[in-house]
């Protein structure tokens, strides 16, 4: 009779044990690879967010205080924008803060347990409050003319009212009624409000006419701007760190829009805090003598550079192996630091 053969129970148990060991090893490798991928992805996103955030702020800061050809011939533009209440309901007698800025074009603020400058008035109806900005993060406001201007073709009736005419092909669809604008040549600069914007196609090449009326204060544009003058939009932006709809910290910007409105934008998620130090030139040689916090600035007109420190965190938690004792989570964090010169202060 032929003998029967097979696998014993012991052999089966040994095989299962070896299989489980191999499977556990495979799972361990898979989990480690997945975690490595998560860390690398989080770090790449963190680096990307840091670069984008820096780029937004640097681009604006470098142009702070730009007033066209006038350059440093004028300490600051003359603010003739009288824009609240709305021109449709009638002007008031005080110039709006949106058109006021110093020679450097920047102003810094702090918001911490020790010192807080909030609320910050942005327009007569809008303020930046503690509900918008996170604690222990700085705030910076930048004012300047836009990067490109449009040449003046004709300037009529210098004074509290009048008109500025621009060539239609260049100026078409560039400006709206009630825009806060900026005009300058190499001798003077003014901020004003276009109370009316009209386009006339004839005679060729046509005109875009900016009317300057009741919403602009006396003495008005009391300078005869010629063909060497340019009209720009006024850039008025404020950068701060806030909380978005997902509960994440993010870099925000509020910018001046049409009709004295402020447009809020979330720029980059994951920015946790922003620290700013201002290079003050005390001997007028174009280089900073000392870097100070905004509360220690002696004269904003003397600021020639800014050092920016951004702390950026990963948007995902449970990325690092150890808990951050200070923050109570397991996110990646990096600090991005750079210093930039204010071009219009050192030329």
QUIZIZI-V695584 format. One record per residue. N is the residue number from 0. RES is the residue in one small letter. PSI is psi in whole degrees, -180 to 180 (none if undefined). OMEGA is omega in whole degrees, -180 to 180 (none if undefined). Layout:
n->N res->RES psi->PSI omega->OMEGA
n->N res->RES psi->PSI omega->OMEGA
//
This chain:
n->0 res->x psi->132 omega->-177
n->1 res->x psi->136 omega->-179
n->2 res->x psi->139 omega->176
n->3 res->x psi->146 omega->178
n->4 res->x psi->158 omega->-179
n->5 res->x psi->-164 omega->-179
n->6 res->x psi->133 omega->-180
n->7 res->x psi->164 omega->178
n->8 res->x psi->-38 omega->179
n->9 res->x psi->-44 omega->179
n->10 res->x psi->-40 omega->178
n->11 res->x psi->-44 omega->-179
n->12 res->x psi->-41 omega->177
n->13 res->x psi->-43 omega->179
n->14 res->x psi->-43 omega->178
n->15 res->x psi->-41 omega->180
n->16 res->x psi->-44 omega->178
n->17 res->x psi->-40 omega->180
n->18 res->x psi->-42 omega->179
n->19 res->x psi->-38 omega->178
n->20 res->x psi->-45 omega->179
n->21 res->x psi->-44 omega->180
n->22 res->x psi->-41 omega->178
n->23 res->x psi->-41 omega->177
n->24 res->x psi->-43 omega->179
n->25 res->x psi->-44 omega->180
n->26 res->x psi->-39 omega->179
n->27 res->x psi->-44 omega->178
n->28 res->x psi->-42 omega->-179
n->29 res->x psi->-46 omega->-179
n->30 res->x psi->-42 omega->179
n->31 res->x psi->-41 omega->178
n->32 res->x psi->-40 omega->180
n->33 res->x psi->-43 omega->179
n->34 res->x psi->-40 omega->177
n->35 res->x psi->-41 omega->178
n->36 res->x psi->-44 omega->179
n->37 res->x psi->-43 omega->180
n->38 res->x psi->-46 omega->-179
n->39 res->x psi->-41 omega->179
n->40 res->x psi->-44 omega->179
n->41 res->x psi->-41 omega->-180
n->42 res->x psi->-41 omega->179
n->43 res->x psi->-42 omega->179
n->44 res->x psi->-40 omega->178
n->45 res->x psi->-46 omega->179
n->46 res->x psi->-42 omega->-180
n->47 res->x psi->-45 omega->180
n->48 res->x psi->-41 omega->179
n->49 res->x psi->-44 omega->180
n->50 res->x psi->-43 omega->180
n->51 res->x psi->-44 omega->-179
n->52 res->x psi->-47 omega->178
n->53 res->x psi->-42 omega->-177
n->54 res->x psi->-43 omega->179
n->55 res->x psi->-49 omega->-176
n->56 res->x psi->-44 omega->-177
n->57 res->x psi->-43 omega->-178
n->58 res->x psi->-42 omega->-179
n->59 res->x psi->-43 omega->-177
n->60 res->x psi->-40 omega->-179
n->61 res->x psi->-30 omega->-178
n->62 res->x psi->3 omega->-178
n->63 res->x psi->137 omega->178
n->64 res->x psi->4 omega->180
n->65 res->x psi->126 omega->179
n->66 res->x psi->32 omega->177
n->67 res->x psi->-149 omega->-175
n->68 res->x psi->-24 omega->-177
n->69 res->x psi->-31 omega->177
n->70 res->x psi->-130 omega->-179
n->71 res->x psi->14 omega->177
n->72 res->x psi->-24 omega->175
n->73 res->x psi->139 omega->-178
n->74 res->x psi->-32 omega->179
n->75 res->x psi->154 omega->178
n->76 res->x psi->156 omega->177
n->77 res->x psi->127 omega->-178
n->78 res->x psi->111 omega->175
n->79 res->x psi->12 omega->-178
n->80 res->x psi->106 omega->177
n->81 res->x psi->101 omega->-159
n->82 res->x psi->30 omega->175
n->83 res->x psi->132 omega->0
n->84 res->x psi->176 omega->-178
n->85 res->x psi->141 omega->-179
n->86 res->x psi->-25 omega->180
n->87 res->x psi->-25 omega->-178
n->88 res->x psi->-10 omega->177
n->89 res->x psi->146 omega->-177
n->90 res->x psi->166 omega->170
n->91 res->x psi->-164 omega->-174
n->92 res->x psi->4 omega->-179
n->93 res->x psi->142 omega->178
n->94 res->x psi->141 omega->179
n->95 res->x psi->144 omega->-180
n->96 res->x psi->-24 omega->-178
n->97 res->x psi->-26 omega->-179
n->98 res->x psi->1 omega->-179
n->99 res->x psi->125 omega->170
n->100 res->x psi->154 omega->-176
n->101 res->x psi->-178 omega->-176
n->102 res->x psi->-37 omega->-179
n->103 res->x psi->-22 omega->179
n->104 res->x psi->7 omega->179
n->105 res->x psi->155 omega->176
n->106 res->x psi->127 omega->-178
n->107 res->x psi->156 omega->-180
n->108 res->x psi->156 omega->177
n->109 res->x psi->152 omega->178
n->110 res->x psi->95 omega->-179
n->111 res->x psi->178 omega->178
n->112 res->x psi->-31 omega->-177
n->113 res->x psi->-42 omega->-175
n->114 res->x psi->129 omega->178
n->115 res->x psi->132 omega->178
n->116 res->x psi->2 omega->180
n->117 res->x psi->149 omega->0
n->118 res->x psi->154 omega->178
n->119 res->x psi->123 omega->180
n->120 res->x psi->122 omega->178
n->121 res->x psi->-48 omega->171
n->122 res->x psi->-179 omega->180
n->123 res->x psi->-18 omega->-178
n->124 res->x psi->-7 omega->-176
n->125 res->x psi->133 omega->176
n->126 res->x psi->151 omega->173
n->127 res->x psi->123 omega->-174
n->128 res->x psi->178 omega->179
n->129 res->x psi->-19 omega->177
n->130 res->x psi->-20 omega->-179
n->131 res->x psi->-41 omega->-170
n->132 res->x psi->142 omega->179
n->133 res->x psi->157 omega->-179
n->134 res->x psi->153 omega->177
n->135 res->x psi->37 omega->176
n->136 res->x psi->139 omega->-177
n->137 res->x psi->168 omega->-177
n->138 res->x psi->143 omega->178
n->139 res->x psi->136 omega->176
n->140 res->x psi->135 omega->-177
n->141 res->x psi->130 omega->177
n->142 res->x psi->140 omega->-178
n->143 res->x psi->169 omega->169
n->144 res->x psi->154 omega->178
n->145 res->x psi->164 omega->-172
n->146 res->x psi->-32 omega->-178
n->147 res->x psi->142 omega->179
n->148 res->x psi->172 omega->-180
n->149 res->x psi->130 omega->-175
n->150 res->x psi->139 omega->175
n->151 res->x psi->132 omega->177
n->152 res->x psi->-31 omega->-179
n->153 res->x psi->136 omega->179
n->154 res->x psi->122 omega->-174
n->155 res->x psi->140 omega->172
n->156 res->x psi->72 omega->173
n->157 res->x psi->140 omega->-178
n->158 res->x psi->-154 omega->-174
n->159 res->x psi->-14 omega->177
n->160 res->x psi->164 omega->179
n->161 res->x psi->-163 omega->-178
n->162 res->x psi->147 omega->170
n->163 res->x psi->126 omega->-180
n->164 res->x psi->135 omega->179
n->165 res->x psi->155 omega->179
n->166 res->x psi->133 omega->-175
n->167 res->x psi->-46 omega->-177
n->168 res->x psi->-37 omega->-178
n->169 res->x psi->-38 omega->-170
n->170 res->x psi->-3 omega->-177
n->171 res->x psi->130 omega->177
n->172 res->x psi->16 omega->180
n->173 res->x psi->-28 omega->-175
n->174 res->x psi->153 omega->177
n->175 res->x psi->159 omega->174
n->176 res->x psi->136 omega->180
n->177 res->x psi->13 omega->170
n->178 res->x psi->143 omega->171
n->179 res->x psi->119 omega->-171
n->180 res->x psi->176 omega->-172
n->181 res->x psi->129 omega->177
n->182 res->x psi->138 omega->179
n->183 res->x psi->153 omega->167
n->184 res->x psi->-159 omega->-177
n->185 res->x psi->7 omega->-179
n->186 res->x psi->-26 omega->-175
n->187 res->x psi->166 omega->178
n->188 res->x psi->138 omega->-180
n->189 res->x psi->146 omega->169
n->190 res->x psi->135 omega->-179
n->191 res->x psi->174 omega->178
n->192 res->x psi->133 omega->175
n->193 res->x psi->102 omega->-178
n->194 res->x psi->-17 omega->176
n->195 res->x psi->137 omega->176
n->196 res->x psi->120 omega->-179
n->197 res->x psi->148 omega->179
n->198 res->x psi->132 omega->179
n->199 res->x psi->111 omega->-175
n->200 res->x psi->-22 omega->-177
n->201 res->x psi->148 omega->-7
n->202 res->x psi->157 omega->-179
n->203 res->x psi->144 omega->5
n->204 res->x psi->4 omega->-179
n->205 res->x psi->169 omega->-175
n->206 res->x psi->149 omega->162
n->207 res->x psi->120 omega->-176
n->208 res->x psi->124 omega->176
n->209 res->x psi->115 omega->179
n->210 res->x psi->140 omega->-180
n->211 res->x psi->107 omega->-172
n->212 res->x psi->-133 omega->-168
n->213 res->x psi->-19 omega->-177
n->214 res->x psi->8 omega->178
n->215 res->x psi->133 omega->-173
n->216 res->x psi->157 omega->166
n->217 res->x psi->148 omega->8
n->218 res->x psi->11 omega->178
n->219 res->x psi->-162 omega->-179
n->220 res->x psi->74 omega->-174
n->221 res->x psi->53 omega->176
n->222 res->x psi->136 omega->-177
n->223 res->x psi->95 omega->-178
n->224 res->x psi->127 omega->-179
n->225 res->x psi->-160 omega->-175
n->226 res->x psi->-9 omega->177
n->227 res->x psi->-3 omega->180
n->228 res->x psi->158 omega->178
n->229 res->x psi->151 omega->176
n->230 res->x psi->133 omega->-180
n->231 res->x psi->161 omega->166
n->232 res->x psi->148 omega->176
n->233 res->x psi->125 omega->176
n->234 res->x psi->123 omega->180
n->235 res->x psi->101 omega->-174
n->236 res->x psi->148 omega->176
n->237 res->x psi->130 omega->-178
n->238 res->x psi->138 omega->179
n->239 res->x psi->168 omega->177
n->240 res->x psi->128 omega->-180
n->241 res->x psi->-172 omega->179
n->242 res->x psi->128 omega->-179
n->243 res->x psi->-176 omega->-176
n->244 res->x psi->-16 omega->178
n->245 res->x psi->3 omega->-179
n->246 res->x psi->12 omega->180
n->247 res->x psi->147 omega->174
n->248 res->x psi->148 omega->-178
n->249 res->x psi->155 omega->174
n->250 res->x psi->128 omega->-180
n->251 res->x psi->156 omega->173
n->252 res->x psi->133 omega->170
n->253 res->x psi->129 omega->-176
n->254 res->x psi->149 omega->178
n->255 res->x psi->127 omega->177
n->256 res->x psi->-161 omega->-180
n->257 res->x psi->149 omega->176
n->258 res->x psi->39 omega->174
n->259 res->x psi->27 omega->176
n->260 res->x psi->157 omega->174
n->261 res->x psi->127 omega->-178
n->262 res->x psi->120 omega->-178
n->263 res->x psi->134 omega->179
n->264 res->x psi->135 omega->168
n->265 res->x psi->118 omega->-174
n->266 res->x psi->-54 omega->-174
n->267 res->x psi->125 omega->177
n->268 res->x psi->148 omega->175
n->269 res->x psi->-9 omega->176
n->270 res->x psi->120 omega->-172
n->271 res->x psi->-38 omega->178
n->272 res->x psi->157 omega->180
n->273 res->x psi->123 omega->176
n->274 res->x psi->134 omega->-177
n->275 res->x psi->135 omega->177
n->276 res->x psi->133 omega->-169
n->277 res->x psi->127 omega->179
n->278 res->x psi->111 omega->-176
n->279 res->x psi->126 omega->179
n->280 res->x psi->103 omega->-175
n->281 res->x psi->-14 omega->-179
n->282 res->x psi->13 omega->172
n->283 res->x psi->41 omega->176
n->284 res->x psi->8 omega->176
n->285 res->x psi->-2 omega->178
n->286 res->x psi->147 omega->-177
n->287 res->x psi->140 omega->174
n->288 res->x psi->-28 omega->-176
n->289 res->x psi->148 omega->174
n->290 res->x psi->127 omega->-176
n->291 res->x psi->163 omega->173
n->292 res->x psi->164 omega->-176
n->293 res->x psi->-36 omega->-179
n->294 res->x psi->-13 omega->-178
n->295 res->x psi->2 omega->180
n->296 res->x psi->128 omega->179
n->297 res->x psi->-42 omega->-178
n->298 res->x psi->116 omega->-178
n->299 res->x psi->-24 omega->178
n->300 res->x psi->-20 omega->-177
n->301 res->x psi->4 omega->180
n->302 res->x psi->124 omega->-177
n->303 res->x psi->-11 omega->179
n->304 res->x psi->165 omega->-180
n->305 res->x psi->134 omega->172
n->306 res->x psi->128 omega->-176
n->307 res->x psi->133 omega->174
n->308 res->x psi->112 omega->179
n->309 res->x psi->125 omega->171
n->310 res->x psi->122 omega->-177
n->311 res->x psi->138 omega->179
n->312 res->x psi->159 omega->177
n->313 res->x psi->146 omega->180
n->314 res->x psi->-20 omega->178
n->315 res->x psi->142 omega->174
n->316 res->x psi->177 omega->179
n->317 res->x psi->43 omega->179
n->318 res->x psi->-44 omega->-180
n->319 res->x psi->163 omega->-177
n->320 res->x psi->-31 omega->-177
n->321 res->x psi->150 omega->177
n->322 res->x psi->136 omega->174
n->323 res->x psi->112 omega->-175
n->324 res->x psi->-33 omega->-179
n->325 res->x psi->-36 omega->-174
n->326 res->x psi->-19 omega->179
n->327 res->x psi->26 omega->177
n->328 res->x psi->-176 omega->-179
n->329 res->x psi->52 omega->179
n->330 res->x psi->154 omega->170
n->331 res->x psi->144 omega->177
n->332 res->x psi->142 omega->175
n->333 res->x psi->148 omega->177
n->334 res->x psi->125 omega->179
n->335 res->x psi->128 omega->-176
n->336 res->x psi->134 omega->174
n->337 res->x psi->158 omega->176
n->338 res->x psi->138 omega->-179
n->339 res->x psi->150 omega->176
n->340 res->x psi->144 omega->173
n->341 res->x psi->106 omega->-171
n->342 res->x psi->-38 omega->-175
n->343 res->x psi->0 omega->176
n->344 res->x psi->-16 omega->-175
n->345 res->x psi->-1 omega->180
n->346 res->x psi->none omega->none
//
